[in-house]
Amino acid sequence: MYSFMVLVFIIGIVLRGISFRLSAVHERLIIADGGIEYGRVNSGILAILHVLIYFAAFVEALVRPPLHPFISGIGVVIYLFGMIMLFMVISQLGTLWTVKLYIAKDHHLIKTWLFKRFKHPNYYLNLLPEVVGYILIFNAWRTLLVLLPLYLISLGLRIYQEEKIMHLNFKDY
């Protein structure tokens, strides 16, 4: 079980590392073209909480094994769904996708089926399933009770900020 936990932790860190690197590339492009960042403080808090959830869940599982295989299995399915959705969102947003809240100078609304059917698919179909799935994989109930509510507050604020910015910048939003 220990090797499973380490493998999941490494996979999670690698996948998120790739997404953070891609985000940094996109951010540089947006900034170079005159884009503006909004909600900087909350974006930082959200990123810190995301990383904390990853580490706290892993440490909690190390300190308090064994894992319940059925709950971990459900977590794996939910986590994989969230990661698939992350890469779908990135592919549809292209260089507009970042982990921060930016409005690019040439920003346009994405009107693919995913964004038409789901408001904020990056948050509801990626981030929430990702962190909940990750917590379930490690049966990290303390992480769930302590960090997830803080994460939800920060994510709720992020959604509120994004809604406000999008309505101000796009009449057809």
N, C-alpha and C positions, 0 to 999 in steps of 0.2 A: 504493500500500500504506500510505503514511503516513496518508492520510485515513481508511482503514479502521481503523487502530489508534487514532486519535484518536476516531473515532465509537464504537468498542467501549468505550474507556475512559470516555467521557462517559456512554454508556448505562449502564454498570456503576455509575458513581458516582451517577447519578440514581436508578436502581432501589434501590440500597442506601441512598441518602439518604432516599427515601420510606419504606423499611422502618424505618430508625432513627427517623424522625420519628413514625411510627405506634407504634413500641415505646415511645417517650417518653410519648406520650399514654396508652397502656395502663398503663405504670408508675405514672404519677400517679394513675390510677383505682385501681389495686391498693393503692398505699400509702395513699391517702385512706380506703380501706375496711379498713385494718388488715392488709394483706398483709405478708409477711416475705420479704426477699431472702436468698438463700443463695449461697455461692461467689463473693462480690463480687470478690475479687482475680483469680480465674481468669476470670471474665466479662470483666474489663478486659483481661487478657492476650489472651484469645481475640479480642476486638474489635480490639485493636491489631494482632495478627497478621493478621487478616482484611484490614484496611486496608493493612497493609504488603505483603501478597501482591498486592493490586490495583496499588499503586504500583510495586512492584519488578518485576512482570511487564511492566508498560507501559514502564518505563524500560529494562529489559533488551532489549525489542524495539526501542526507539528506538536504543539503542547498538549493537545487533548484528543489523541486518536482513540479508538479507531473510527473510521468514517462508515456511515451507513451507505452501503453500495447502491441501494435503490434511489436514495435522495441524491447521491453524487451523480448517478446516471441521468436523472431528470435535469440536474444542473448542467451536465455536459450538453444535453440536447438544447436547453435554453441558451446556454453560452454560445454554442455553435450557430444557432439561429441569429443571435445578436451580432456575431462577427461577420456572418454572411451579409447581413443587412448593412453593416458598416461599409463593407467593400462595394455593395450595390449603391449606397448613398454617395460614396466617393466617386464611383464611376459616373454617376448621373450629374453630380455637381461639378466635376472636373476641378479646375483651378480655383473655383469659388469655395471649395471645401477646406475648412480649417477647424482646429479645436477651439479657436477663439471666435468672437463675433465681429466680423468685418462686413462692411459694405464696400464693394469694389467700385471704382469710378465708372466702369462699364458694366456694372452689375445688372443682370437681367433675371427675371423670374424663371425658375426651372418648372416646366409644365409636363414632365414625364408622368406616366401612369402612377408611379410610386408617390410623387408629390401631389398629384391630384386626389388620390385615394386617402392619403394619410397626411395630416398636418404634423409637421416636425418628425418625419420618419427617423432622422438621426437620433432623436431623443427617445421616442417611444418604441422604435423597433430595433435600435442598436444599443444605446447606453443603458436603458433600464433592463432589457433582457441580459445584456452583458454582465452587469454588476450583480444582478439577482442570481443569474446562472452561476457565476463565479463563487458567490457566497454559498450557494447550495452544493456545489462540487465539494467544497471543503467543510460542509456542515458547520459553518462559522456563525453560530447563533448570536454570539456577543457582537460580532461585526455587524450582523443584521440589525440588532437592536440599537447599537450606538452610532455606527457610521452611516447606515442607510438613511435614517431620518435626516441627518445633516446633509447628505448628498441630495435627497429629494427637495429639501428647502432651496439649496443652491441651484438645482436643475429647474425648479419652478420659477425662481427669479430669472434664470437665463431665458426660459421660454417667454416670460413676461417682457423682458428686455428686447428679445428678438421680435416679438409681435409688435411692440411699439415702434421699433426701428423700421420694420417692413411696412407697416401702415403709413409711416411718414414718407417713405421713399418710393412706394409703389402704389399708385392709385388703384390698380386692378388686383391688389393682393387680397 
